[in-house]
Amino acid sequence: MNRSFRPDAVLIQAVIAGALSFAHLHDLAAAAGQSGWKAWAYPVSVDLLLVAAWRRLRAGRSRSSWTWFAIALCASLGANVATAGMLDLHHVPGWLRILVAGWPALAFLGGTLLVHSPTEPAPAPTPTADEPAAPEIEMHRTDTPAPDPAPAPVPAAELPAAPSTPLATAGAPAVPPALVDHARSIADAHRASTGEPITADALTARLGLPAATCHAIAAQLQLT
């Protein structure tokens, strides 16, 4: 898509003013003893410092932007006035030569401070009292909510059955189940080898335990 170029009066005016200011700064630097490319570098330095300070002013990032903008503007405006016949460029005073010679260091300091100046936080927006409050909306239900279903009964956890242990006879000492099992294995081995049940006295002799304990074991195994 082709766009037609339309000249802007403000843009043309800015180009003309920039060219005239550039030429005046060059003539003043050349008259102050800066020859060759150095005379052309001075207007570039002044205009760049002016643009950098203006950009900082628009962004609102540094309070010192006004100071460097005023310095660059005074340098540009002073060159325009000096080359307008207010100053004899063939006999430049010594103080002007000193200012022209010291400008590079001043411009470098200003550019460095503008670039590395701390950023100021943006102010927090303050709430205005004129803003109307949001209306409150009340909601009413016309239907009757259904009752919540009753929770299902949770079956009680079944407790594991306690291991059946042989109960000791009244007055007899308690016998551990492992000892009863050991005595039963001895009785079974005796029956397998001899074909007859083991007697209580033989089991007592095989176990080597106290007589009361052996009699309790024999009573549980029903030995005579």
Sequence and secondary structure as in RCSB ss.txt:
>XXXX:A:sequence
MNRSFRPDAVLIQAVIAGALSFAHLHDLAAAAGQSGWKAWAYPVSVDLLLVAAWRRLRAGRSRSSWTWFAIALCA
SLGANVATAGMLDLHHVPGWLRILVAGWPALAFLGGTLLVHSPTEPAPAPTPTADEPAAPEIEMHRTDTPAPDPA
PAPVPAAELPAAPSTPLATAGAPAVPPALVDHARSIADAHRASTGEPITADALTARLGLPAATCHAIAAQLQLT
>XXXX:A:secstr
        HHHHHHHHHHHHHHHHHHHHHHHTT  THHHHHHHHHHHHHHHHHHHHHHHT  TTHHHHHHHHHHH
HHHHHHIIIIIS TTS  HHHHHHHHHHHHHHHHHHHHHHS            TTS           S       
                   TTS    HHHHHHHHHHHHHHHHHHSS   HHHHHHHHT  HHHHHHHHHHTT  
